[in-house]
C-alpha cells in the first residue's frame, strides 16, 4: 500500500487542471479547514457518492492497563465517523476484485466513466 501526501495530491490536481500549484494548495487547505470547522461545530458533512463525515461523542468508560491490570478512567471524547458513499464503495470493491483476479489494468482505465450528477 502506498501513502499519498497532501503535497502529492496538490501536485496531481495542479497538473490535471489549468491552475497554478499555489492556487490549488490554497483551495485544498481552505476545503480541509472548512471540514474541520464544521465537524468542530457538530455538523454533519455529506458528499454525495463519496461519503458522510459525522462528529460523535464517545462515552466515558473504564479501561484496563494490560501490563499492570490497573483500572483507568477514560474520559468522554469527540471522534469523527466516516461512512463510505455509494460510488466509493463501488470503486473499492471493483479494485479489490481486480487485484484478486490478477487483472493488471489501472483504476482509471477500468473504472466507469459515467457518473451521476446528484
C-alpha positions in Angstrom: 0.0 0.0 0.0 1.3 3.4 -0.9 0.9 6.6 1.1 -0.2 9.7 -0.8 0.6 13.1 0.9 -1.3 16.3 0.6 1.6 17.8 -1.4 1.4 14.9 -4.0 -2.3 15.3 -4.3 -1.9 19.1 -4.8 0.7 18.4 -7.5 -1.6 16.0 -9.3 -4.5 18.3 -9.3 -2.4 21.2 -10.5 -1.0 19.1 -13.3 -4.5 18.0 -14.4 -6.0 21.5 -14.2 -5.0 24.8 -15.6 -4.4 26.2 -12.1 -1.1 27.0 -10.5 0.1 24.9 -7.6 -0.2 27.7 -5.1 -3.9 28.3 -6.0 -4.7 24.6 -5.8 -2.9 24.4 -2.4 -4.9 27.3 -1.0 -8.2 25.8 -2.3 -7.4 22.3 -0.8 -6.3 23.8 2.6 -9.4 26.0 2.7 -11.5 22.9 2.0 -9.9 20.9 4.7 -10.1 23.8 7.2 -13.9 24.1 6.5 -14.4 20.4 7.1 -12.6 20.7 10.4 -14.6 23.8 11.4 -17.9 22.2 10.5 -17.1 18.9 12.4 -16.0 21.0 15.3 -19.4 22.7 15.4 -21.0 19.2 15.5 -22.3 19.4 11.9 -22.6 16.5 9.5 -20.9 16.8 6.1 -22.3 14.8 3.2 -20.6 14.5 -0.1 -22.8 12.5 -2.5 -21.3 9.2 -3.7 -18.1 9.9 -1.6 -19.3 9.6 1.9 -20.5 11.2 5.1 -18.5 12.7 8.0 -20.1 12.9 11.4 -18.8 14.1 14.7 -19.7 11.7 17.5 -19.4 11.8 21.3 -17.7 8.7 22.7 -18.9 7.9 26.2 -16.7 7.8 29.3 -15.6 4.3 30.1 -13.3 2.3 32.3 -10.3 0.6 30.6 -7.6 -1.6 31.9 -3.8 -1.3 31.5 -2.8 -4.6 30.1 0.6 -4.6 31.8 -0.4 -3.7 35.3 -4.1 -4.7 35.1 -4.9 -1.4 36.8 -8.3 0.1 36.0 -8.1 3.5 34.3 -10.9 6.0 33.8 -11.1 7.2 30.2 -13.0 10.5 29.8 -15.6 11.1 27.1 -14.2 12.4 23.8 -15.4 13.6 20.4 -14.4 11.5 17.4 -15.2 11.6 13.7 -17.1 8.8 12.0 -16.9 8.3 8.2 -19.4 6.3 6.3 -18.4 5.4 2.7 -20.6 6.6 -0.1 -22.1 4.5 -2.9 -19.6 5.4 -5.7 -16.5 5.0 -3.4 -17.9 1.6 -2.2 -18.3 0.5 -5.8 -14.8 1.6 -6.8 -13.2 0.0 -3.8 -15.0 -3.3 -4.4 -14.0 -3.2 -8.1 -10.4 -2.6 -7.4 -10.4 -5.4 -4.8 -11.9 -7.9 -7.2 -9.4 -6.8 -9.9 -6.5 -7.4 -7.5 -7.9 -10.8 -6.5 -8.3 -11.9 -10.2 -4.9 -10.5 -11.2 -6.2 -8.0 -13.7 -3.4 -5.6 -14.4 -5.5 -2.7 -15.6 -5.2 0.6 -13.7 -8.1 2.1 -11.8 -8.6 4.9 -14.4 -8.6 2.5 -17.3 -11.1 0.1 -15.7 -13.4 2.4 -13.9 -16.7 3.5 -15.4 -16.6 7.0 -17.0 -20.3 7.9 -16.5 -21.1 9.5 -13.1 -24.4 10.5 -11.7 -24.8 14.3 -11.2 -26.9 14.1 -8.0 
